[in-house]
């Protein structure tokens, strides 16, 4: 994206959930809405914001860039996917 206001790790994780768990139409799926909400809430709880500009100030540096944010997003996403797949 690179627009400055939306974190790509957040947007990417939500896209992964959509691709993996939407059968037909996302807006008709209560489950994906709940999963997206859970991911978003856990992400914001861990990092205190969803705003990319704020992330850059808090977490980005010239050497590792935004690796920490990406790792946090991945941890949450992996946990949610594993939980969902073991449920079936």
ABEGO torsion letter per residue (X at the ends): XGAGABBAAAAAAAAAAAAAABAABAAABAAAAAAAAAAAAAAAAAAGBABAAAAAAAABBAAAEAAAAAAAAAAAAAAAAAAAAAAX
